[in-house]
Amino acid sequence: MSTPPDGLPIYRVLTGRDDATFCLRVSEAIDLGYELHEGPAVTFNGESVIVAQALVWSARS
């Protein structure tokens, strides 16, 4: 598939608390065909760790 499914963009940034739900969202994007773009950004908001992960469409066929 040369384009992402369901009209998704070729570049995405997922953000959220560093928990199993966030990891599942990233894993699902990888399963769709996205690849990680560099490492994650991590910060602390005073209550929990927040992560941002960029993903790019790999255009694999």
mmCIF file of the N, C-alpha and C atoms, coordinates in Angstrom:
data_MODEL
# 
_entry.id   MODEL 
# 
loop_
_atom_site.group_PDB 
_atom_site.id 
_atom_site.type_symbol 
_atom_site.label_atom_id 
_atom_site.label_alt_id 
_atom_site.label_comp_id 
_atom_site.label_asym_id 
_atom_site.label_entity_id 
_atom_site.label_seq_id 
_atom_site.pdbx_PDB_ins_code 
_atom_site.Cartn_x 
_atom_site.Cartn_y 
_atom_site.Cartn_z 
_atom_site.occupancy 
_atom_site.B_iso_or_equiv 
_atom_site.pdbx_formal_charge 
_atom_site.auth_seq_id 
_atom_site.auth_comp_id 
_atom_site.auth_asym_id 
_atom_site.auth_atom_id 
_atom_site.pdbx_PDB_model_num 
ATOM 1   N N  . MET A 1 1  ? 0.849  -1.167 0.000  1.00 0.00 ? 1  MET A N  1 
ATOM 2   C CA . MET A 1 1  ? 0.000  0.000  0.000  1.00 0.00 ? 1  MET A CA 1 
ATOM 3   C C  . MET A 1 1  ? 0.902  1.239  0.000  1.00 0.00 ? 1  MET A C  1 
ATOM 4   N N  . SER A 1 2  ? 0.674  2.124  -0.947 1.00 0.00 ? 2  SER A N  1 
ATOM 5   C CA . SER A 1 2  ? 1.554  3.281  -1.067 1.00 0.00 ? 2  SER A CA 1 
ATOM 6   C C  . SER A 1 2  ? 1.115  4.467  -0.206 1.00 0.00 ? 2  SER A C  1 
ATOM 7   N N  . THR A 1 3  ? -0.111 4.453  0.273  1.00 0.00 ? 3  THR A N  1 
ATOM 8   C CA . THR A 1 3  ? -0.588 5.520  1.152  1.00 0.00 ? 3  THR A CA 1 
ATOM 9   C C  . THR A 1 3  ? -1.196 4.899  2.402  1.00 0.00 ? 3  THR A C  1 
ATOM 10  N N  . PRO A 1 4  ? -1.200 5.642  3.489  1.00 0.00 ? 4  PRO A N  1 
ATOM 11  C CA . PRO A 1 4  ? -1.786 5.115  4.720  1.00 0.00 ? 4  PRO A CA 1 
ATOM 12  C C  . PRO A 1 4  ? -3.282 4.832  4.551  1.00 0.00 ? 4  PRO A C  1 
ATOM 13  N N  . PRO A 1 5  ? -3.813 3.880  5.311  1.00 0.00 ? 5  PRO A N  1 
ATOM 14  C CA . PRO A 1 5  ? -5.241 3.568  5.223  1.00 0.00 ? 5  PRO A CA 1 
ATOM 15  C C  . PRO A 1 5  ? -6.113 4.644  5.873  1.00 0.00 ? 5  PRO A C  1 
ATOM 16  N N  . ASP A 1 6  ? -7.363 4.625  5.524  1.00 0.00 ? 6  ASP A N  1 
ATOM 17  C CA . ASP A 1 6  ? -8.385 5.462  6.168  1.00 0.00 ? 6  ASP A CA 1 
ATOM 18  C C  . ASP A 1 6  ? -8.078 6.955  6.129  1.00 0.00 ? 6  ASP A C  1 
ATOM 19  N N  . GLY A 1 7  ? -7.328 7.397  5.123  1.00 0.00 ? 7  GLY A N  1 
ATOM 20  C CA . GLY A 1 7  ? -7.033 8.824  4.997  1.00 0.00 ? 7  GLY A CA 1 
ATOM 21  C C  . GLY A 1 7  ? -6.067 9.369  6.031  1.00 0.00 ? 7  GLY A C  1 
ATOM 22  N N  . LEU A 1 8  ? -5.352 8.486  6.723  1.00 0.00 ? 8  LEU A N  1 
ATOM 23  C CA . LEU A 1 8  ? -4.383 8.945  7.720  1.00 0.00 ? 8  LEU A CA 1 
ATOM 24  C C  . LEU A 1 8  ? -3.235 9.671  7.028  1.00 0.00 ? 8  LEU A C  1 
ATOM 25  N N  . PRO A 1 9  ? -2.592 10.634 7.707  1.00 0.00 ? 9  PRO A N  1 
ATOM 26  C CA . PRO A 1 9  ? -1.474 11.359 7.113  1.00 0.00 ? 9  PRO A CA 1 
ATOM 27  C C  . PRO A 1 9  ? -0.216 10.499 7.063  1.00 0.00 ? 9  PRO A C  1 
ATOM 28  N N  . ILE A 1 10 ? 0.750  10.891 6.230  1.00 0.00 ? 10 ILE A N  1 
ATOM 29  C CA . ILE A 1 10 ? 1.991  10.116 6.137  1.00 0.00 ? 10 ILE A CA 1 
ATOM 30  C C  . ILE A 1 10 ? 2.926  10.403 7.314  1.00 0.00 ? 10 ILE A C  1 
ATOM 31  N N  . TYR A 1 11 ? 2.696  11.500 8.023  1.00 0.00 ? 11 TYR A N  1 
ATOM 32  C CA . TYR A 1 11 ? 3.486  11.858 9.195  1.00 0.00 ? 11 TYR A CA 1 
ATOM 33  C C  . TYR A 1 11 ? 2.528  12.051 10.366 1.00 0.00 ? 11 TYR A C  1 
ATOM 34  N N  . ARG A 1 12 ? 2.840  11.414 11.469 1.00 0.00 ? 12 ARG A N  1 
ATOM 35  C CA . ARG A 1 12 ? 1.988  11.517 12.659 1.00 0.00 ? 12 ARG A CA 1 
ATOM 36  C C  . ARG A 1 12 ? 2.858  11.694 13.888 1.00 0.00 ? 12 ARG A C  1 
ATOM 37  N N  . VAL A 1 13 ? 2.328  12.399 14.869 1.00 0.00 ? 13 VAL A N  1 
ATOM 38  C CA . VAL A 1 13 ? 2.960  12.497 16.185 1.00 0.00 ? 13 VAL A CA 1 
ATOM 39  C C  . VAL A 1 13 ? 1.924  12.056 17.203 1.00 0.00 ? 13 VAL A C  1 
ATOM 40  N N  . LEU A 1 14 ? 2.239  10.993 17.904 1.00 0.00 ? 14 LEU A N  1 
ATOM 41  C CA . LEU A 1 14 ? 1.360  10.505 18.964 1.00 0.00 ? 14 LEU A CA 1 
ATOM 42  C C  . LEU A 1 14 ? 1.898  11.017 20.293 1.00 0.00 ? 14 LEU A C  1 
ATOM 43  N N  . THR A 1 15 ? 1.009  11.465 21.150 1.00 0.00 ? 15 THR A N  1 
ATOM 44  C CA . THR A 1 15 ? 1.405  11.948 22.468 1.00 0.00 ? 15 THR A CA 1 
ATOM 45  C C  . THR A 1 15 ? 0.499  11.345 23.528 1.00 0.00 ? 15 THR A C  1 
ATOM 46  N N  . GLY A 1 16 ? 1.004  11.296 24.731 1.00 0.00 ? 16 GLY A N  1 
ATOM 47  C CA . GLY A 1 16 ? 0.192  10.807 25.833 1.00 0.00 ? 16 GLY A CA 1 
ATOM 48  C C  . GLY A 1 16 ? 1.036  10.415 27.024 1.00 0.00 ? 16 GLY A C  1 
ATOM 49  N N  . ARG A 1 17 ? 0.343  9.996  28.076 1.00 0.00 ? 17 ARG A N  1 
ATOM 50  C CA . ARG A 1 17 ? 1.033  9.492  29.263 1.00 0.00 ? 17 ARG A CA 1 
ATOM 51  C C  . ARG A 1 17 ? 1.828  8.251  28.893 1.00 0.00 ? 17 ARG A C  1 
ATOM 52  N N  . ASP A 1 18 ? 2.970  8.091  29.513 1.00 0.00 ? 18 ASP A N  1 
ATOM 53  C CA . ASP A 1 18 ? 3.820  6.928  29.261 1.00 0.00 ? 18 ASP A CA 1 
ATOM 54  C C  . ASP A 1 18 ? 3.228  5.730  29.995 1.00 0.00 ? 18 ASP A C  1 
ATOM 55  N N  . ASP A 1 19 ? 2.279  5.073  29.315 1.00 0.00 ? 19 ASP A N  1 
ATOM 56  C CA . ASP A 1 19 ? 1.623  3.910  29.913 1.00 0.00 ? 19 ASP A CA 1 
ATOM 57  C C  . ASP A 1 19 ? 1.335  2.885  28.822 1.00 0.00 ? 19 ASP A C  1 
ATOM 58  N N  . ALA A 1 20 ? 0.696  1.804  29.196 1.00 0.00 ? 20 ALA A N  1 
ATOM 59  C CA . ALA A 1 20 ? 0.413  0.718  28.255 1.00 0.00 ? 20 ALA A CA 1 
ATOM 60  C C  . ALA A 1 20 ? -0.481 1.177  27.104 1.00 0.00 ? 20 ALA A C  1 
ATOM 61  N N  . THR A 1 21 ? -1.401 2.091  27.380 1.00 0.00 ? 21 THR A N  1 
ATOM 62  C CA . THR A 1 21 ? -2.294 2.596  26.339 1.00 0.00 ? 21 THR A CA 1 
ATOM 63  C C  . THR A 1 21 ? -1.505 3.330  25.256 1.00 0.00 ? 21 THR A C  1 
ATOM 64  N N  . PHE A 1 22 ? -0.557 4.165  25.667 1.00 0.00 ? 22 PHE A N  1 
ATOM 65  C CA . PHE A 1 22 ? 0.273  4.874  24.700 1.00 0.00 ? 22 PHE A CA 1 
ATOM 66  C C  . PHE A 1 22 ? 1.099  3.884  23.885 1.00 0.00 ? 22 PHE A C  1 
ATOM 67  N N  . CYS A 1 23 ? 1.708  2.927  24.553 1.00 0.00 ? 23 CYS A N  1 
ATOM 68  C CA . CYS A 1 23 ? 2.518  1.925  23.856 1.00 0.00 ? 23 CYS A CA 1 
ATOM 69  C C  . CYS A 1 23 ? 1.675  1.135  22.856 1.00 0.00 ? 23 CYS A C  1 
ATOM 70  N N  . LEU A 1 24 ? 0.449  0.832  23.206 1.00 0.00 ? 24 LEU A N  1 
ATOM 71  C CA . LEU A 1 24 ? -0.450 0.129  22.302 1.00 0.00 ? 24 LEU A CA 1 
ATOM 72  C C  . LEU A 1 24 ? -0.762 0.982  21.076 1.00 0.00 ? 24 LEU A C  1 
ATOM 73  N N  . ARG A 1 25 ? -0.992 2.272  21.263 1.00 0.00 ? 25 ARG A N  1 
ATOM 74  C CA . ARG A 1 25 ? -1.256 3.172  20.122 1.00 0.00 ? 25 ARG A CA 1 
ATOM 75  C C  . ARG A 1 25 ? -0.076 3.199  19.160 1.00 0.00 ? 25 ARG A C  1 
ATOM 76  N N  . VAL A 1 26 ? 1.138  3.268  19.692 1.00 0.00 ? 26 VAL A N  1 
ATOM 77  C CA . VAL A 1 26 ? 2.331  3.265  18.839 1.00 0.00 ? 26 VAL A CA 1 
ATOM 78  C C  . VAL A 1 26 ? 2.459  1.914  18.137 1.00 0.00 ? 26 VAL A C  1 
ATOM 79  N N  . SER A 1 27 ? 2.239  0.832  18.861 1.00 0.00 ? 27 SER A N  1 
ATOM 80  C CA . SER A 1 27 ? 2.328  -0.504 18.271 1.00 0.00 ? 27 SER A CA 1 
ATOM 81  C C  . SER A 1 27 ? 1.311  -0.688 17.143 1.00 0.00 ? 27 SER A C  1 
ATOM 82  N N  . GLU A 1 28 ? 0.100  -0.177 17.340 1.00 0.00 ? 28 GLU A N  1 
ATOM 83  C CA . GLU A 1 28 ? -0.928 -0.277 16.298 1.00 0.00 ? 28 GLU A CA 1 
ATOM 84  C C  . GLU A 1 28 ? -0.522 0.498  15.049 1.00 0.00 ? 28 GLU A C  1 
ATOM 85  N N  . ALA A 1 29 ? 0.090  1.660  15.223 1.00 0.00 ? 29 ALA A N  1 
ATOM 86  C CA . ALA A 1 29 ? 0.559  2.434  14.072 1.00 0.00 ? 29 ALA A CA 1 
ATOM 87  C C  . ALA A 1 29 ? 1.657  1.678  13.329 1.00 0.00 ? 29 ALA A C  1 
ATOM 88  N N  . ILE A 1 30 ? 2.551  1.049  14.061 1.00 0.00 ? 30 ILE A N  1 
ATOM 89  C CA . ILE A 1 30 ? 3.607  0.250  13.437 1.00 0.00 ? 30 ILE A CA 1 
ATOM 90  C C  . ILE A 1 30 ? 3.000  -0.921 12.675 1.00 0.00 ? 30 ILE A C  1 
ATOM 91  N N  . ASP A 1 31 ? 2.014  -1.574 13.257 1.00 0.00 ? 31 ASP A N  1 
ATOM 92  C CA . ASP A 1 31 ? 1.326  -2.681 12.586 1.00 0.00 ? 31 ASP A CA 1 
ATOM 93  C C  . ASP A 1 31 ? 0.667  -2.235 11.284 1.00 0.00 ? 31 ASP A C  1 
ATOM 94  N N  . LEU A 1 32 ? 0.189  -0.985 11.240 1.00 0.00 ? 32 LEU A N  1 
ATOM 95  C CA . LEU A 1 32 ? -0.426 -0.456 10.022 1.00 0.00 ? 32 LEU A CA 1 
ATOM 96  C C  . LEU A 1 32 ? 0.587  -0.221 8.909  1.00 0.00 ? 32 LEU A C  1 
ATOM 97  N N  . GLY A 1 33 ? 1.861  -0.010 9.291  1.00 0.00 ? 33 GLY A N  1 
ATOM 98  C CA . GLY A 1 33 ? 2.890  0.247  8.294  1.00 0.00 ? 33 GLY A CA 1 
ATOM 99  C C  . GLY A 1 33 ? 3.722  1.486  8.553  1.00 0.00 ? 33 GLY A C  1 
ATOM 100 N N  . TYR A 1 34 ? 3.464  2.166  9.684  1.00 0.00 ? 34 TYR A N  1 
ATOM 101 C CA . TYR A 1 34 ? 4.274  3.325  10.038 1.00 0.00 ? 34 TYR A CA 1 
ATOM 102 C C  . TYR A 1 34 ? 5.598  2.859  10.634 1.00 0.00 ? 34 TYR A C  1 
ATOM 103 N N  . GLU A 1 35 ? 6.600  3.725  10.529 1.00 0.00 ? 35 GLU A N  1 
ATOM 104 C CA . GLU A 1 35 ? 7.903  3.469  11.150 1.00 0.00 ? 35 GLU A CA 1 
ATOM 105 C C  . GLU A 1 35 ? 8.209  4.600  12.122 1.00 0.00 ? 35 GLU A C  1 
ATOM 106 N N  . LEU A 1 36 ? 8.930  4.274  13.184 1.00 0.00 ? 36 LEU A N  1 
ATOM 107 C CA . LEU A 1 36 ? 9.335  5.299  14.138 1.00 0.00 ? 36 LEU A CA 1 
ATOM 108 C C  . LEU A 1 36 ? 10.251 6.293  13.446 1.00 0.00 ? 36 LEU A C  1 
ATOM 109 N N  . HIS A 1 37 ? 10.071 7.565  13.734 1.00 0.00 ? 37 HIS A N  1 
ATOM 110 C CA . HIS A 1 37 ? 10.954 8.613  13.219 1.00 0.00 ? 37 HIS A CA 1 
ATOM 111 C C  . HIS A 1 37 ? 11.727 9.166  14.402 1.00 0.00 ? 37 HIS A C  1 
ATOM 112 N N  . GLU A 1 38 ? 12.987 8.746  14.492 1.00 0.00 ? 38 GLU A N  1 
ATOM 113 C CA . GLU A 1 38 ? 13.842 9.133  15.614 1.00 0.00 ? 38 GLU A CA 1 
ATOM 114 C C  . GLU A 1 38 ? 13.291 8.574  16.921 1.00 0.00 ? 38 GLU A C  1 
ATOM 115 N N  . GLY A 1 39 ? 13.875 8.997  18.009 1.00 0.00 ? 39 GLY A N  1 
ATOM 116 C CA . GLY A 1 39 ? 13.447 8.530  19.314 1.00 0.00 ? 39 GLY A CA 1 
ATOM 117 C C  . GLY A 1 39 ? 12.324 9.391  19.864 1.00 0.00 ? 39 GLY A C  1 
ATOM 118 N N  . PRO A 1 40 ? 11.728 8.975  20.955 1.00 0.00 ? 40 PRO A N  1 
ATOM 119 C CA . PRO A 1 40 ? 10.634 9.741  21.544 1.00 0.00 ? 40 PRO A CA 1 
ATOM 120 C C  . PRO A 1 40 ? 11.141 10.971 22.299 1.00 0.00 ? 40 PRO A C  1 
ATOM 121 N N  . ALA A 1 41 ? 10.261 11.922 22.491 1.00 0.00 ? 41 ALA A N  1 
ATOM 122 C CA . ALA A 1 41 ? 10.513 13.048 23.388 1.00 0.00 ? 41 ALA A CA 1 
ATOM 123 C C  . ALA A 1 41 ? 9.766  12.731 24.681 1.00 0.00 ? 41 ALA A C  1 
ATOM 124 N N  . VAL A 1 42 ? 10.395 13.006 25.801 1.00 0.00 ? 42 VAL A N  1 
ATOM 125 C CA . VAL A 1 42 ? 9.812  12.668 27.091 1.00 0.00 ? 42 VAL A CA 1 
ATOM 126 C C  . VAL A 1 42 ? 9.892  13.882 28.020 1.00 0.00 ? 42 VAL A C  1 
ATOM 127 N N  . THR A 1 43 ? 8.815  14.128 28.746 1.00 0.00 ? 43 THR A N  1 
ATOM 128 C CA . THR A 1 43 ? 8.803  15.214 29.713 1.00 0.00 ? 43 THR A CA 1 
ATOM 129 C C  . THR A 1 43 ? 7.968  14.783 30.922 1.00 0.00 ? 43 THR A C  1 
ATOM 130 N N  . PHE A 1 44 ? 8.015  15.590 31.953 1.00 0.00 ? 44 PHE A N  1 
ATOM 131 C CA . PHE A 1 44 ? 7.244  15.326 33.159 1.00 0.00 ? 44 PHE A CA 1 
ATOM 132 C C  . PHE A 1 44 ? 6.376  16.546 33.432 1.00 0.00 ? 44 PHE A C  1 
ATOM 133 N N  . ASN A 1 45 ? 5.084  16.348 33.617 1.00 0.00 ? 45 ASN A N  1 
ATOM 134 C CA . ASN A 1 45 ? 4.168  17.474 33.804 1.00 0.00 ? 45 ASN A CA 1 
ATOM 135 C C  . ASN A 1 45 ? 3.845  17.756 35.276 1.00 0.00 ? 45 ASN A C  1 
ATOM 136 N N  . GLY A 1 46 ? 4.610  17.179 36.169 1.00 0.00 ? 46 GLY A N  1 
ATOM 137 C CA . GLY A 1 46 ? 4.361  17.366 37.595 1.00 0.00 ? 46 GLY A CA 1 
ATOM 138 C C  . GLY A 1 46 ? 3.544  16.241 38.207 1.00 0.00 ? 46 GLY A C  1 
ATOM 139 N N  . GLU A 1 47 ? 2.890  15.459 37.344 1.00 0.00 ? 47 GLU A N  1 
ATOM 140 C CA . GLU A 1 47 ? 2.103  14.323 37.812 1.00 0.00 ? 47 GLU A CA 1 
ATOM 141 C C  . GLU A 1 47 ? 2.506  13.018 37.141 1.00 0.00 ? 47 GLU A C  1 
ATOM 142 N N  . SER A 1 48 ? 2.790  13.076 35.847 1.00 0.00 ? 48 SER A N  1 
ATOM 143 C CA . SER A 1 48 ? 3.138  11.851 35.125 1.00 0.00 ? 48 SER A CA 1 
ATOM 144 C C  . SER A 1 48 ? 4.098  12.158 33.985 1.00 0.00 ? 48 SER A C  1 
ATOM 145 N N  . VAL A 1 49 ? 4.721  11.117 33.478 1.00 0.00 ? 49 VAL A N  1 
ATOM 146 C CA . VAL A 1 49 ? 5.630  11.236 32.336 1.00 0.00 ? 49 VAL A CA 1 
ATOM 147 C C  . VAL A 1 49 ? 4.783  11.283 31.068 1.00 0.00 ? 49 VAL A C  1 
ATOM 148 N N  . ILE A 1 50 ? 5.076  12.256 30.206 1.00 0.00 ? 50 ILE A N  1 
ATOM 149 C CA . ILE A 1 50 ? 4.380  12.433 28.934 1.00 0.00 ? 50 ILE A CA 1 
ATOM 150 C C  . ILE A 1 50 ? 5.374  12.137 27.817 1.00 0.00 ? 50 ILE A C  1 
ATOM 151 N N  . VAL A 1 51 ? 4.908  11.368 26.822 1.00 0.00 ? 51 VAL A N  1 
ATOM 152 C CA . VAL A 1 51 ? 5.773  10.952 25.718 1.00 0.00 ? 51 VAL A CA 1 
ATOM 153 C C  . VAL A 1 51 ? 5.187  11.455 24.409 1.00 0.00 ? 51 VAL A C  1 
ATOM 154 N N  . ALA A 1 52 ? 6.061  11.806 23.467 1.00 0.00 ? 52 ALA A N  1 
ATOM 155 C CA . ALA A 1 52 ? 5.669  12.135 22.100 1.00 0.00 ? 52 ALA A CA 1 
ATOM 156 C C  . ALA A 1 52 ? 6.522  11.274 21.169 1.00 0.00 ? 52 ALA A C  1 
ATOM 157 N N  . GLN A 1 53 ? 5.881  10.617 20.206 1.00 0.00 ? 53 GLN A N  1 
ATOM 158 C CA . GLN A 1 53 ? 6.611  9.773  19.256 1.00 0.00 ? 53 GLN A CA 1 
ATOM 159 C C  . GLN A 1 53 ? 6.146  10.109 17.841 1.00 0.00 ? 53 GLN A C  1 
ATOM 160 N N  . ALA A 1 54 ? 7.088  10.507 17.007 1.00 0.00 ? 54 ALA A N  1 
ATOM 161 C CA . ALA A 1 54 ? 6.789  10.776 15.608 1.00 0.00 ? 54 ALA A CA 1 
ATOM 162 C C  . ALA A 1 54 ? 6.867  9.463  14.826 1.00 0.00 ? 54 ALA A C  1 
ATOM 163 N N  . LEU A 1 55 ? 5.962  9.330  13.855 1.00 0.00 ? 55 LEU A N  1 
ATOM 164 C CA . LEU A 1 55 ? 5.931  8.152  12.984 1.00 0.00 ? 55 LEU A CA 1 
ATOM 165 C C  . LEU A 1 55 ? 5.767  8.628  11.541 1.00 0.00 ? 55 LEU A C  1 
ATOM 166 N N  . VAL A 1 56 ? 6.378  7.918  10.610 1.00 0.00 ? 56 VAL A N  1 
ATOM 167 C CA . VAL A 1 56 ? 6.240  8.221  9.196  1.00 0.00 ? 56 VAL A CA 1 
ATOM 168 C C  . VAL A 1 56 ? 5.777  6.977  8.468  1.00 0.00 ? 56 VAL A C  1 
ATOM 169 N N  . TRP A 1 57 ? 5.004  7.182  7.410  1.00 0.00 ? 57 TRP A N  1 
ATOM 170 C CA . TRP A 1 57 ? 4.506  6.074  6.611  1.00 0.00 ? 57 TRP A CA 1 
ATOM 171 C C  . TRP A 1 57 ? 5.661  5.480  5.829  1.00 0.00 ? 57 TRP A C  1 
ATOM 172 N N  . SER A 1 58 ? 5.830  4.178  5.903  1.00 0.00 ? 58 SER A N  1 
ATOM 173 C CA . SER A 1 58 ? 6.972  3.539  5.269  1.00 0.00 ? 58 SER A CA 1 
ATOM 174 C C  . SER A 1 58 ? 6.754  3.259  3.791  1.00 0.00 ? 58 SER A C  1 
ATOM 175 N N  . ALA A 1 59 ? 5.512  3.351  3.317  1.00 0.00 ? 59 ALA A N  1 
ATOM 176 C CA . ALA A 1 59 ? 5.184  3.124  1.906  1.00 0.00 ? 59 ALA A CA 1 
ATOM 177 C C  . ALA A 1 59 ? 5.601  1.735  1.432  1.00 0.00 ? 59 ALA A C  1 
ATOM 178 N N  . ARG A 1 60 ? 5.648  0.776  2.345  1.00 0.00 ? 60 ARG A N  1 
ATOM 179 C CA . ARG A 1 60 ? 5.964  -0.580 1.890  1.00 0.00 ? 60 ARG A CA 1 
ATOM 180 C C  . ARG A 1 60 ? 4.757  -1.148 1.177  1.00 0.00 ? 60 ARG A C  1 
ATOM 181 N N  . SER A 1 61 ? 5.056  -1.978 0.203  1.00 0.00 ? 61 SER A N  1 
ATOM 182 C CA . SER A 1 61 ? 3.933  -2.518 -0.583 1.00 0.00 ? 61 SER A CA 1 
ATOM 183 C C  . SER A 1 61 ? 3.541  -3.902 -0.136 1.00 0.00 ? 61 SER A C  1 
# 
